[in-house]
């Protein structure tokens, strides 16, 4: 028997969540019914920028705390970790206590620390930054070589980087990639006064090989974090008088926070981490098409799973639900539209803080239609042993179906070996 009674959320929150999940075609028909007394509708804010969105979240939380709500009663949810950067900056600047639940603060993430240390190599060349960057990516400068450089530096009163530069042509560093490391840092050091900060950062990432190194590892979450850091630098570069030193000093405010955990803190977490959790007040941020739902999904089934995840996120709220998104350009350089999930929840079930422009709705509908059509083309329409025709290879038989990558392995009659063919390139044979 399906459990249909919900003791956690208000009727208004459940109505929005139920309306959302009803858009899924593959689901067990069940609607939760609230026991709690009525409350306000979910509040939705469409911001003009990421900063405006974060400022709105901070303002709502400050208003709650002023009304006597404990910070620990507030949960802030998001689809991906890279979305915390602007939130964390605004929380710190407004002295709002927070804790990343099941994750790492943005400026404490490994790839962000690596890049910050690369920038420090350009501005200061200190030993800590050197030790973090000299072998990332690997350059064959191992423990013994580092010990030798340390000894040389002590004897000549030099930093490790200065010691490396003075020994580039010695046998000690033969076979290493020390010269390329020095060349990347020195080249930017010579020209950074004439380069915008964002250009300087990209130049360093390219010449050091660091971004290519991350791409080879294939970790999209780390690449998303790097893209978000680029956005932070790009924003800082809007001030023509700002320098790399200024940017690094500002970063230090966020990365050298008091590590002692405070008992009453706002909890920041991904929606996946929020399963099984509940908070009286829940914020779902970054509700943009391509972010949530993710642009990485490859089938209509995965789209429905994203919608189920949105349902889970909304039903974490007990008393009040806040939704937000922001205009602009995403990390993949595509225009940002509000998420379909906001509309799936029913406009009548949501309080719009600001009305949406009709152009945004029109653009979103176009994006949804194009995206769903693409997902439909990526869906498997045939099974193993079906005969199919291809405009080039002719007739053949499907050997296997690969849903994740949207292709069939086919043994064509006229070819000695099987071929991998995209779903959208076939029609059924006789």
C-alpha positions in Angstrom: 0.0 0.0 0.0 1.3 3.4 -0.9 1.9 5.9 1.9 0.0 9.1 0.8 0.1 11.1 4.1 2.8 13.7 4.5 3.5 15.0 8.0 6.5 17.2 7.0 5.4 19.9 4.5 2.5 22.4 4.3 -0.3 21.8 1.8 1.1 24.6 -0.4 4.5 23.0 -0.7 3.0 19.6 -1.5 0.6 21.0 -4.1 3.5 22.5 -6.0 5.6 19.3 -5.6 2.7 17.0 -6.7 1.9 19.2 -9.7 5.6 18.9 -10.7 5.9 15.2 -10.4 2.6 14.6 -12.3 4.5 15.7 -15.5 6.4 12.4 -15.3 4.9 9.8 -17.6 6.6 6.8 -16.0 5.5 6.9 -12.4 3.3 5.1 -9.8 0.2 7.4 -9.5 0.5 8.8 -6.0 -0.1 12.2 -4.5 1.0 13.1 -1.0 -1.6 14.8 1.2 -0.5 17.2 3.9 -1.5 17.0 7.6 0.0 20.3 8.6 -1.9 23.6 8.6 -1.7 25.9 5.5 1.2 28.2 4.9 2.4 30.5 2.2 3.0 29.4 -1.4 6.6 28.8 -2.6 8.3 32.1 -3.3 10.2 32.4 -6.6 12.7 35.1 -7.5 14.2 35.5 -11.0 17.4 37.5 -10.7 19.3 39.5 -13.3 22.6 38.1 -12.3 24.2 35.4 -10.1 25.2 38.1 -7.6 21.6 39.4 -7.4 20.3 35.9 -6.8 22.8 35.3 -4.0 22.0 38.7 -2.5 18.3 37.8 -2.5 18.9 34.5 -0.8 21.0 36.3 1.9 18.3 39.0 2.3 15.6 36.3 2.8 17.8 34.5 5.4 18.6 37.7 7.2 14.8 38.4 7.4 14.1 35.0 8.8 16.9 35.3 11.4 15.6 38.7 12.4 12.2 37.1 13.0 13.8 34.6 15.4 14.5 31.7 13.0 17.6 29.7 13.9 20.2 29.5 11.2 20.3 25.7 11.6 16.6 25.6 10.5 17.6 26.7 7.0 18.8 24.5 4.2 20.2 25.8 0.9 20.1 23.2 -1.9 21.7 23.3 -5.4 22.2 20.8 -8.2 26.0 21.0 -8.5 28.8 22.0 -6.1 30.2 24.8 -8.4 27.1 26.8 -7.7 28.3 27.6 -4.1 30.9 30.1 -5.1 28.8 33.2 -5.2 26.6 32.1 -2.3 29.7 31.5 -0.1 31.1 34.9 -1.0 27.9 36.7 -0.1 27.5 34.7 3.1 31.0 35.6 4.2 30.6 39.3 3.4 27.3 39.4 5.3 28.7 37.4 8.2 26.1 34.6 7.8 27.4 31.4 9.5 27.2 28.4 7.1 28.5 24.9 6.6 28.9 22.9 3.5 27.2 19.6 4.1 28.8 16.6 2.4 31.1 18.8 0.4 34.1 21.2 0.5 33.9 25.0 0.5 34.5 26.4 -2.9 37.9 28.0 -2.3 39.1 25.0 -0.4 38.6 22.6 -3.3 41.8 21.0 -4.7 41.6 22.4 -8.2 40.8 25.9 -6.9 43.7 25.8 -4.5 46.0 24.6 -7.3 45.1 27.6 -9.5 45.3 30.1 -6.7 48.8 28.8 -6.0 49.7 29.2 -9.7 48.6 32.8 -9.5 50.7 33.2 -6.3 53.7 31.9 -8.2 53.3 34.9 -10.6 52.8 37.5 -7.9 54.9 36.1 -5.0 56.7 32.9 -5.9 56.5 31.6 -2.3 57.6 28.1 -1.4 54.2 26.8 -0.4 52.7 27.8 -3.8 55.8 26.3 -5.5 55.4 22.9 -3.8 51.7 22.7 -4.7 52.2 23.6 -8.4 55.6 22.3 -9.5 54.3 18.8 -10.2 50.8 19.5 -11.2 50.6 18.4 -13.9 53.5 15.9 -13.4 56.9 17.2 -14.3 59.2 14.5 -12.9 60.5 16.7 -10.2 60.5 14.1 -7.4 61.4 14.1 -3.7 65.2 13.9 -4.1 65.2 16.8 -6.6 63.1 18.9 -4.2 65.4 18.1 -1.3 68.4 19.2 -3.5 66.6 22.4 -4.4 65.8 23.1 -0.7 69.5 22.6 0.2 70.6 24.9 -2.7 68.1 27.5 -1.6 69.3 27.4 2.0 72.9 27.8 1.0 72.2 30.7 -1.4 69.3 32.3 0.5 66.9 31.7 -2.4 63.3 30.6 -2.6 62.6 27.1 -4.1 61.5 28.7 -7.4 64.7 30.8 -7.6 66.7 27.7 -6.9 64.9 25.9 -9.7 65.5 28.7 -12.2 69.3 28.7 -11.4 69.5 24.9 -11.9 67.5 24.5 -15.1 70.5 23.5 -17.2 72.1 21.2 -14.6 72.1 17.4 -14.8 69.8 17.4 -11.7 66.9 18.6 -13.8 67.7 16.8 -17.0 64.7 14.8 -18.3 62.2 16.9 -16.3 59.7 19.5 -17.5 61.1 22.2 -15.2 61.8 24.6 -18.1 58.2 24.6 -19.3 57.0 25.3 -15.8 59.4 28.3 -15.4 58.5 29.5 -18.9 54.8 29.6 -18.1 55.2 31.6 -14.9 57.9 33.9 -16.1 56.1 34.7 -19.4 53.0 35.8 -17.5 55.0 37.6 -14.9 56.6 39.8 -17.7 53.3 40.6 -19.4 50.6 40.5 -16.8 50.6 44.3 -16.4 49.3 44.6 -20.0 46.8 41.8 -19.7 43.3 41.8 -18.2 43.1 39.5 -15.2 40.8 37.0 -16.9 43.1 36.8 -19.9 46.1 36.4 -17.6 44.4 33.5 -15.8 43.5 31.7 -19.1 47.1 32.3 -20.4 48.5 30.7 -17.2 46.1 27.7 -17.4 47.0 27.1 -21.0 50.8 27.6 -20.8 51.2 25.6 -17.6 49.1 22.7 -19.0 46.9 22.6 -15.9 43.5 22.9 -17.6 44.5 20.3 -20.3 45.6 18.1 -17.4 42.2 18.3 -15.8 40.5 17.6 -19.1 42.6 14.4 -19.6 41.3 13.3 -16.2 37.7 13.7 -17.4 36.4 15.0 -14.1 33.6 17.4 -15.1 32.9 18.6 -11.6 36.4 19.9 -11.3 36.2 21.5 -14.7 32.9 23.2 -13.7 34.7 24.5 -10.6 37.5 25.9 -12.7 34.9 27.6 -15.0 33.3 29.1 -12.0 36.6 30.5 -10.8 37.1 32.1 -14.2 33.8 33.8 -13.8 34.9 35.2 -10.5 38.1 36.5 -12.1 36.2 37.9 -15.0 33.9 39.8 -12.6 36.9 41.1 -10.7 38.5 42.2 -14.0 35.6 44.6 -14.6 37.5 47.0 -12.2 40.3 48.2 -14.5 42.4 49.2 -11.5 42.2 45.8 -9.8 45.3 43.6 -9.8 46.0 40.0 -9.3 47.3 40.9 -5.8 44.0 42.5 -5.0 42.1 39.4 -6.2 44.3 37.1 -4.2 43.8 39.2 -1.1 40.1 39.1 -1.5 40.2 35.3 -1.9 42.1 35.0 1.3 39.0 36.4 3.1 37.1 33.3 1.9 39.8 30.6 2.2 41.1 31.5 5.7 37.9 31.3 7.6 37.6 30.2 11.2 37.5 26.4 10.8 35.8 25.8 14.2 32.3 24.5 13.6 29.5 26.7 14.9 26.4 24.9 16.2 23.9 27.2 14.6 24.7 27.5 10.9 22.8 27.5 7.6 23.4 24.2 5.8 24.5 24.3 2.1 24.3 21.0 0.2 23.6 19.4 -3.2 20.1 18.0 -3.7 21.5 14.5 -3.8 22.9 15.0 -0.3 19.5 16.3 0.9 17.7 13.0 0.5 16.3 12.0 3.9 16.9 15.6 5.3 14.3 18.2 6.2 14.4 21.8 7.2 11.7 24.3 8.2 13.0 26.7 5.5 14.5 25.5 2.2 16.1 27.4 -0.6 16.6 25.8 -4.0 19.1 27.9 -6.0 20.4 27.8 -9.6 17.0 26.7 -11.0 18.1 27.2 -14.6 17.4 25.0 -17.6 20.7 23.2 -18.3 21.7 23.3 -14.7 18.6 21.7 -13.1 17.6 19.8 -15.2 21.2 19.1 -16.1 22.4 19.6 -19.7 24.2 16.3 -19.4 21.2 14.1 -19.4 20.9 11.9 -22.5 17.4 10.4 -22.5 13.8 11.2 -21.6 14.1 8.7 -18.7 17.0 10.7 -17.3 14.9 13.9 -17.6 12.2 12.2 -15.5 14.8 11.3 -12.9 15.8 14.9 -12.8 12.2 15.8 -12.2 12.0 13.3 -9.4 15.1 14.9 -7.9 13.4 18.3 -8.0 10.4 16.7 -6.3 12.7 15.4 -3.5 14.2 18.9 -3.2 10.9 20.7 -2.8 9.6 18.2 -0.3 12.6 18.8 2.0 10.8 22.0 3.0 8.6 21.9 6.1 7.2 25.4 6.4 8.5 27.6 3.6 10.1 27.0 0.2 12.1 29.5 -1.8 13.1 29.0 -5.4 15.6 31.2 -7.4 17.5 31.4 -10.7 19.5 34.1 -12.5 19.8 35.4 -16.1 23.1 35.6 -17.9 25.4 33.2 -19.6 26.3 29.8 -18.2 29.7 28.3 -17.9 29.2 26.6 -21.3 28.4 30.0 -22.9 24.7 29.3 -23.4 22.0 31.8 -22.4 20.4 30.9 -19.1 16.7 30.5 -18.9 14.5 29.6 -15.9 14.1 25.9 -15.3 11.1 24.0 -16.7 10.6 22.7 -13.2 9.4 26.1 -12.0 6.6 26.0 -14.6 6.0 22.3 -14.1 5.1 23.1 -10.5 2.2 25.3 -11.7 2.4 29.1 -11.9 -0.7 29.2 -9.7 1.2 27.4 -6.9 4.1 29.8 -6.8 4.4 33.4 -5.7 6.5 35.3 -8.2 8.5 38.1 -6.5 9.1 39.7 -10.0 7.0 38.9 -13.1 8.9 37.0 -15.8 9.3 38.8 -19.2 7.4 37.0 -22.0 10.7 36.8 -23.9 12.1 34.5 -21.2 9.1 32.2 -21.4 9.3 32.1 -25.2 13.0 31.4 -25.1 12.6 28.7 -22.5 9.8 27.0 -24.6 12.1 26.9 -27.6 14.9 25.5 -25.6 12.7 22.8 -24.0 11.2 21.8 -27.4 14.7 21.6 -29.0 16.1 19.7 -26.1 13.2 17.2 -25.9 13.4 16.6 -29.6 17.1 15.8 -29.3 16.4 13.5 -26.3 13.8 11.7 -28.4 16.3 11.2 -31.2 18.7 9.7 -28.6 16.1 7.2 -27.4 16.5 3.6 -28.6 13.6 2.7 -30.9 14.8 -0.8 -31.9 15.9 -3.9 -30.1 18.6 -6.6 -30.5 17.9 -8.7 -33.7 15.8 -6.0 -35.4 16.7 -5.5 -39.1 17.5 -1.9 -40.0 18.5 0.2 -43.1 21.3 2.7 -43.2 21.5 5.2 -46.1 25.2 4.4 -46.7 25.8 0.8 -45.3 22.5 -0.7 -46.4 20.7 -3.4 -44.5 21.9 -5.0 -41.2 21.0 -6.6 -37.9 21.3 -4.9 -34.5 23.8 -6.8 -32.3 23.6 -4.6 -29.2 21.9 -1.4 -27.9 23.9 1.2 -25.9 21.4 3.5 -24.3 23.9 5.6 -22.4 25.9 6.7 -25.5 22.8 6.5 -27.8 24.2 4.1 -30.4 23.6 0.6 -31.8 26.2 -1.9 -32.7 25.1 -3.3 -36.1 26.4 -6.1 -38.3 25.7 -4.9 -41.8 25.2 -7.4 -44.6 27.8 -5.9 -46.8 30.5 -5.3 -44.2 32.8 -7.8 -42.5 32.8 -6.1 -39.1 30.1 -4.4 -37.0 29.6 -0.6 -36.9 28.5 1.7 -34.2 25.6 3.9 -35.5 23.8 6.7 -33.6 20.1 6.1 -32.8 18.9 9.0 -35.0 20.6 7.7 -38.2 18.3 4.6 -38.7 14.9 3.5 -39.9 13.5 0.0 -39.8 14.2 -2.5 -42.5 12.0 -5.1 -44.1 
